[in-house]
Amino acid sequence: MIRFPRPSAGKKQESTIALINVVFLMLIFFLVAGSLAPPGDPDVRFISTERTSAAAPPDMLFVSSGGQTTWRGEPVDVARALPAWSDEFGQGSGKAFRIAADENLLAAELVDLVSRLRASGIVEIALVAERVDD
C-alpha cells in the first residue's frame, strides 16, 4: 500500500512581533516629534476668547505683562529683530507673524508693537488667544 503525506491542517499562525515592532516605532516617533517644538514662555498667560482658530506655537513672539519679549525661547529686542522678521514674514511670504501676549499687558503696548511690525512691512499678524469653553 502506498502512503501519501497528509496535507497540513492549516496556515501557520502569524507572529504578532511585527505588529508590536510597528507600534513601538510609532511610539518613539511621536515622543521625538512632540519634543522638537520649543516650549512656550511660562510667564505668559494667554488672552482668553470664546472663538479662536488653532495656531502652531513654534515661531511666536511672546510678550509678558511687563512688556518683555521672547522669541524661540530667548529674550529678544524687538527693534533689533524687526529687519530679520520683515524678511521672513514680510509681504509675499504667505506666513503670519504670531504674537502671544499676556492678558495683563496694556492694550496700548500691544497696539504699539503691532504698529511697529506693520511699519516694518509685516502684513499678516495673528494674535494668539486661549479658547475658553463655558
MISEMI-679634 format. One record per residue (C-alpha): x, y, z; residue in three letters. Coordinates in pm, 1 decimal. Last residue first. Layout:
N
        X        Y        Z res
        X        Y        Z ala
...
END
This chain:
134
        X        Y        Z res
  -1819.3   7756.8   2907.9 asp
  -1522.3   7680.9   2684.0 asp
  -1245.8   7939.6   2685.5 val
  -1009.4   7928.8   2389.9 arg
   -667.0   8076.3   2457.4 glu
   -553.5   8355.6   2229.4 ala
   -286.0   8401.0   1966.0 val
   -283.9   8737.9   1789.9 leu
   -211.6   8692.0   1420.8 ala
    -20.8   8944.0   1207.2 ile
    -25.8   8939.4    826.4 glu
    130.3   9249.1    670.2 val
    483.4   9262.8    808.4 ile
    650.0   9551.6    627.9 gly
    844.1   9724.0    907.2 ser
    557.2   9968.9    963.3 ala
    323.5   9673.5   1024.8 arg
    552.1   9535.7   1295.3 leu
    586.0   9877.2   1460.9 arg
    208.5   9920.8   1458.0 ser
    160.5   9573.2   1611.5 val
    401.2   9663.2   1893.0 leu
    227.7   9996.1   1958.5 asp
   -113.3   9823.9   1966.4 val
     22.1   9572.4   2218.7 leu
    167.8   9848.4   2436.2 glu
   -158.4  10046.5   2423.5 ala
   -354.2   9733.4   2520.5 ala
   -158.8   9705.2   2844.9 leu
    -34.1   9351.0   2900.5 leu
   -237.9   9171.0   3168.7 asn
   -368.9   8902.2   2929.9 glu
    -12.7   8816.6   2832.6 asp
     50.2   8843.9   2461.2 ala
    112.3   8557.0   2221.9 ala
    201.1   8717.5   1887.5 ile
    209.0   8526.7   1560.1 arg
    355.9   8661.5   1235.1 phe
    154.2   8503.1    953.8 ala
    332.7   8340.7    661.9 lys
    246.4   8390.7    295.9 gly
    590.4   8541.6    232.7 ser
    453.2   8794.5    -17.5 gly
    463.2   9088.3    220.7 gln
    704.5   9037.0    506.1 gly
    727.1   8738.7    742.2 phe
   1088.7   8625.9    691.8 glu
   1244.9   8948.3    563.5 asp
   1028.2   9161.7    795.1 ser
   1129.4   8939.1   1086.2 trp
   1500.1   8981.4   1013.9 ala
   1465.5   9360.5    991.1 pro
   1245.5   9377.3   1305.6 leu
   1481.8   9177.9   1531.3 ala
   1689.5   9473.3   1651.3 arg
   1387.4   9688.5   1738.8 ala
   1208.9   9391.9   1901.2 val
   1491.8   9318.5   2144.6 asp
   1470.4   8944.7   2214.0 val
   1476.3   8717.2   2517.0 pro
   1522.5   8353.0   2406.1 glu
   1269.1   8066.7   2395.0 gly
   1202.4   8087.2   2022.1 arg
   1132.2   8461.2   2052.5 trp
   1085.7   8629.8   2390.1 thr
    954.4   8976.5   2469.9 thr
    940.5   9166.5   2798.6 gln
    646.4   9411.2   2811.3 gly
    573.2   9376.9   3182.7 gly
    265.1   9159.2   3118.8 ser
    476.9   8923.0   2909.5 ser
    501.9   8931.5   2530.2 val
    571.4   8603.3   2349.7 phe
    659.9   8628.9   1980.9 leu
    568.0   8304.2   1807.0 met
    754.4   8068.3   1580.7 asp
    691.3   7727.9   1747.0 pro
    325.6   7770.6   1853.0 pro
    107.5   7642.2   1566.8 ala
   -226.3   7816.5   1577.8 ala
   -577.8   7674.8   1608.1 ala
   -857.5   7916.4   1530.8 ser
  -1027.0   8113.3   1805.0 thr
  -1370.9   8172.6   1949.4 arg
  -1467.5   8243.6   2310.6 glu
  -1154.6   8443.8   2390.0 thr
   -889.3   8441.6   2659.2 ser
   -555.2   8622.8   2633.4 ile
   -275.7   8379.9   2708.2 phe
    -81.8   8375.3   3034.8 arg
    285.0   8447.0   2964.6 val
    545.8   8371.8   3232.9 asp
    585.3   8008.8   3116.9 pro
    721.5   8119.7   2777.1 asp
    632.6   7848.5   2529.2 gly
    836.5   7533.4   2481.8 pro
   1035.6   7476.3   2163.5 pro
    884.5   7215.1   1932.8 ala
   1104.5   6907.2   1889.5 leu
    971.3   6722.8   2197.5 ser
    646.1   6610.5   2038.8 gly
    822.8   6469.7   1732.5 ala
   1054.3   6259.2   1948.9 val
    775.5   6105.7   2157.0 leu
    561.0   6063.3   1845.9 phe
    835.6   5874.0   1662.5 phe
    916.5   5651.8   1963.8 ile
    552.1   5550.0   1995.3 leu
    528.7   5482.2   1622.1 met
    838.1   5258.9   1644.4 leu
    680.9   5064.9   1933.0 phe
    355.9   5016.9   1741.3 val
    546.4   4888.1   1438.2 val
    755.9   4649.9   1649.5 asn
    446.5   4515.0   1826.9 ile
    283.7   4444.9   1490.2 leu
    592.0   4259.6   1367.9 ala
    604.5   4059.7   1691.9 ile
    244.4   3946.7   1649.3 thr
    354.1   3629.9   1471.3 ser
    123.6   3484.1   1214.7 glu
    -22.5   3143.9   1290.7 gln
     83.6   2872.2   1046.9 lys
   -182.5   2800.0    796.9 lys
   -395.3   2492.4    825.5 gly
   -409.1   2116.0    871.5 ala
   -111.1   2034.2    653.6 ser
   -182.2   1788.3    376.3 pro
   -129.8   1424.6    471.0 arg
    161.0   1252.2    307.3 pro
     56.6    971.9     73.2 phe
    106.9    612.2    171.6 arg
    127.3    346.1    -92.4 ile
      0.0      0.0      0.0 met
END
